[in-house]
Amino acid sequence: MRIFEKANFNIVGSRQKAYVFSGVLLFISLGSFALRGLELGIDFKGGREFVVETALEVSSTDARIALTDVLGQAPEVKTYADVSAGSAVALLVRSAGEGETTEIQNTIVQGIADAFPGSAPRVVKTDVVGPRFADDLKRGSIYAVFGSLFVIFVYVMIRFEWRFGLGAVAALFHDVAITLGLFSLLRGLMPFSLQIDQAIIAAFLTIVGYSLNDTVVIFDRIREFTNLYKTEPYNRVVNRSVNTTLSRTIITSSTTLLVVLTLFIFGGEVLRGFAFALIVGILIGTYSSVFVATPVVVELHQRRLARAAARSQRRRR
């Protein structure tokens, strides 16, 4: 199956428009970071997580309101999952409050029992993340993301050349920054949690790998066509390379997006933030492979030619 069988879009010639579009997205993202920040989960700020089984169905919104009064601060409450085939359900309660774990657990159980008579709440799972461990996780996550970008730069540089490596890293940074910016911009506005936790970091690393796959396919075609059409201008060769891989890029992204959309719709509350990050990352990553990574390579190639021409003129003088 192929679409865009005879595609001939002037993608390289339209790169200035793409720069403006990406610049606006990055500006909004950085502005949201500065003004709103990110909502960190207990993985990165420390806290406690309880899975509370109840005999009656309890709304996560109502449970959050009830527990805010007894805990003194608003916890994060989600509908977790069906615990059994019967009537039992579970709530995932996350709290960053200080105090003994047992004391907080008893407060949560008593608060739900008082607010919802007959619910018979009981804690079936408890996770605790200390502040020092949370700092280590935060630092390790930052190292993982930037370390992956460095390794990718080296890999692409060895496989192609340094200009391609720089283009790939620019596109990946673009993808992660905009996805994070959207998490910052929409936090508190979506009907599901956009907290940054280890699952979201895993989603970002998945986005990096997926976007790189698309980018490398385009770069490989550019290298092939550069050797095949040596007399053609470089911009035309690059444009032809992108157009011939456009069908593969769109079909691969669309099929992957369908799977992730299914996960988002049917995967439950716990996986919704993870799936949302992948949806945004796939869309932005597909765009950046064509309109960010490739134009960066073209710009660097033109600068190299300009420097070579300038050196040639100086020698003639």
C-alpha positions in Angstrom: 0.0 0.0 0.0 1.3 3.4 -1.0 0.0 6.9 -0.7 1.5 10.0 -2.3 2.7 7.7 -5.1 4.0 10.6 -7.2 4.5 13.2 -4.4 6.4 16.3 -5.4 5.9 18.7 -2.5 8.4 21.5 -2.2 9.3 20.7 1.4 12.8 22.1 1.4 11.5 25.3 -0.2 8.9 25.7 2.6 11.3 25.2 5.4 11.1 28.9 6.5 7.4 28.5 7.3 8.3 25.4 9.3 10.9 27.4 11.2 8.2 29.9 12.2 5.7 27.2 13.2 8.3 25.3 15.3 9.5 28.6 16.8 6.0 29.5 17.9 5.5 26.1 19.5 8.9 26.2 21.3 8.2 29.8 22.5 4.8 28.7 24.0 6.4 25.6 25.6 9.2 27.6 27.2 6.7 30.3 28.3 4.6 27.6 29.9 7.6 26.1 31.7 8.4 29.5 33.1 4.9 30.5 34.2 3.2 27.2 35.0 6.0 24.7 35.5 5.4 20.9 35.5 3.3 18.8 37.8 5.7 16.2 39.2 4.5 12.9 40.5 5.6 11.3 43.8 8.4 9.6 41.8 10.2 12.9 41.5 9.0 14.9 44.6 8.5 12.1 47.1 5.3 11.0 48.7 3.0 8.0 49.2 0.7 6.0 46.9 -2.1 3.9 48.2 -4.5 1.5 46.3 -7.7 1.5 48.2 -10.3 -1.1 47.5 -13.9 -0.2 48.2 -17.1 -2.3 48.3 -19.1 0.5 46.6 -18.3 2.5 43.5 -16.8 5.8 44.7 -16.2 8.7 42.3 -12.6 9.8 42.2 -13.7 13.4 42.2 -15.9 12.9 45.3 -13.1 11.0 47.0 -10.6 13.8 46.3 -12.9 16.4 47.8 -13.5 14.2 50.9 -9.8 13.5 51.4 -8.7 17.1 50.9 -10.6 18.0 54.1 -9.0 15.2 56.2 -5.5 15.4 54.8 -5.3 19.2 54.7 -4.2 19.2 51.1 -5.6 17.9 47.8 -4.3 14.4 46.9 -4.4 12.9 43.5 -7.2 10.4 43.2 -7.8 8.1 40.2 -10.1 5.2 39.5 -7.6 2.5 39.5 -9.1 -0.8 38.2 -11.6 -3.5 38.8 -10.1 -5.6 41.6 -12.4 -8.6 41.0 -15.3 -9.7 39.0 -17.7 -8.7 41.8 -18.6 -5.2 42.9 -15.3 -4.2 44.4 -13.4 -1.3 42.8 -10.2 0.5 43.7 -9.0 4.1 44.0 -5.4 5.1 43.5 -4.6 7.8 46.1 -1.3 9.8 45.9 -0.3 12.1 48.6 2.8 14.2 49.2 1.9 14.9 52.8 4.3 14.6 55.7 3.9 12.2 58.6 4.0 8.4 59.2 2.8 6.2 56.4 0.6 4.2 58.7 -1.0 7.4 60.1 -1.7 8.8 56.6 -3.1 5.4 55.5 -5.5 5.2 58.4 -6.6 8.8 57.8 -7.4 8.0 54.1 -9.3 4.8 55.0 -11.3 6.6 57.8 -12.0 9.6 55.5 -13.4 7.5 52.7 -15.4 5.4 55.2 -16.9 8.5 56.8 -17.7 10.2 53.5 -19.1 7.1 51.8 -21.0 4.8 54.3 -20.9 1.2 53.4 -17.9 1.5 51.1 -15.7 -0.6 53.6 -12.4 0.8 52.3 -9.2 -1.2 52.8 -5.6 -0.5 51.5 -4.4 -3.3 49.3 -1.1 -1.7 48.1 1.3 0.9 49.4 4.3 2.6 47.8 6.5 5.1 49.5 9.1 7.3 47.7 11.5 9.3 50.0 12.7 12.8 49.1 16.3 11.7 48.5 15.3 8.8 46.4 13.0 11.1 44.4 15.9 13.5 43.8 18.0 10.5 42.5 15.2 9.5 40.2 14.8 13.0 38.9 18.5 13.3 38.2 18.7 9.9 36.6 15.8 10.7 34.3 17.5 13.9 33.1 20.7 11.9 32.5 18.7 9.3 30.6 17.1 11.8 28.2 20.2 13.9 27.5 22.4 10.8 27.5 20.2 9.2 24.8 20.5 12.4 22.7 24.3 12.3 22.9 24.5 8.7 22.0 22.1 9.3 19.1 24.2 12.2 17.9 27.3 9.9 17.9 25.5 7.1 16.2 24.1 9.2 13.4 27.4 11.1 13.0 29.3 7.7 12.5 26.6 6.3 10.2 26.3 9.5 8.1 28.2 12.6 9.1 28.1 15.2 11.8 25.5 17.5 10.0 23.0 14.6 10.0 23.7 14.0 13.7 23.1 17.6 14.5 19.8 17.6 12.5 18.6 14.4 14.3 19.4 15.8 17.8 17.7 19.2 16.9 14.5 17.3 15.9 14.5 15.1 19.0 15.1 18.1 21.3 12.2 19.8 19.5 9.9 16.8 20.0 10.7 16.4 23.8 10.5 20.2 24.5 7.1 20.6 22.8 5.6 17.5 24.4 6.8 18.7 27.8 5.4 22.1 27.0 2.0 20.7 26.2 2.0 18.8 29.5 2.8 22.0 31.3 0.2 24.1 29.4 -2.6 21.6 29.8 -2.0 20.4 33.4 -5.1 20.8 35.5 -7.2 21.4 32.3 -7.5 17.8 31.1 -9.8 15.2 32.7 -6.8 12.9 33.4 -3.5 13.4 35.2 -0.5 14.9 33.4 1.9 14.3 36.2 5.5 13.7 35.2 6.5 10.3 36.6 8.7 7.4 35.5 6.1 6.2 33.0 6.1 9.5 31.3 9.9 9.5 31.1 9.6 6.1 29.4 7.1 7.6 27.0 9.6 10.4 26.1 12.4 7.9 25.5 10.0 6.0 23.3 9.2 9.2 21.4 12.9 9.8 20.9 13.4 6.3 19.5 10.3 6.5 17.2 11.2 9.9 15.8 14.8 8.8 15.2 13.6 5.8 13.2 11.7 8.1 10.8 14.6 10.5 10.6 17.2 7.8 9.8 15.0 6.4 7.0 14.9 9.9 5.4 18.7 10.4 6.0 19.5 7.1 4.4 17.5 8.0 1.3 19.2 11.4 1.1 22.6 9.6 1.2 21.5 7.2 -1.5 20.2 9.9 -3.8 23.2 12.1 -3.3 25.4 9.4 -4.7 22.8 8.6 -7.5 22.1 12.2 -8.7 25.5 13.8 -8.3 24.8 16.5 -10.9 21.5 17.7 -9.4 21.4 20.6 -6.8 21.5 19.4 -3.2 18.1 21.0 -2.3 16.4 19.1 -5.2 18.0 15.8 -4.1 16.9 16.3 -0.5 13.4 17.2 -1.6 13.2 14.1 -3.8 14.4 12.0 -0.9 11.7 13.3 1.4 9.0 12.9 -1.1 9.9 9.3 -1.9 9.8 8.3 1.8 6.7 10.3 2.6 4.3 7.4 1.9 6.2 5.2 4.3 6.4 7.9 7.0 2.6 8.6 6.9 1.5 5.0 6.9 3.9 4.0 9.7 2.9 6.9 11.9 -0.9 6.4 11.2 -0.8 2.7 12.1 1.2 3.4 15.2 -1.2 6.2 16.1 -4.2 3.9 15.9 -2.7 1.5 18.4 -1.8 4.3 20.8 -5.3 5.8 20.5 -6.8 2.5 21.4 -4.5 2.4 24.4 -5.6 5.9 25.3 -9.3 5.1 25.1 -9.4 1.6 26.6 -6.2 1.5 28.7 -7.7 3.0 31.8 -6.9 6.1 33.9 -3.5 4.9 34.9 -2.2 4.7 31.3 -4.0 7.7 29.9 -1.1 10.2 30.6 1.4 7.8 29.1 -0.7 7.2 26.0 -1.3 11.0 25.6 2.4 11.6 25.6 2.9 9.0 22.9 0.1 10.5 20.7 1.6 14.0 20.9 5.1 12.6 20.4 4.2 10.6 17.3 2.5 13.6 15.7 5.3 16.0 16.5 8.0 13.4 15.7 6.6 12.7 12.3 6.5 16.5 11.6 10.0 17.1 12.9 11.6 14.3 10.8 10.4 16.0 7.7 10.4 19.7 8.6 13.1 20.0 11.3 15.8 17.4 10.9 16.0 17.5 7.1 16.0 21.4 6.8 18.8 21.6 9.5 20.9 19.3 7.3 20.2 21.5 4.2 21.1 24.7 6.1 24.4 23.2 7.3 25.2 22.0 3.8 24.6 25.4 2.4 26.8 27.1 5.0 29.6 24.6 4.2 29.3 25.6 0.5 29.2 29.3 1.3 32.4 28.9 3.4 34.1 26.9 0.7 33.2 29.6 -1.9 34.5 32.4 0.4 37.8 30.5 0.9 38.1 30.1 -2.9 37.6 33.8 -3.5 40.2 34.7 -0.9 42.7 32.4 -2.6 42.1 34.0 -6.0 42.8 37.4 -4.5 
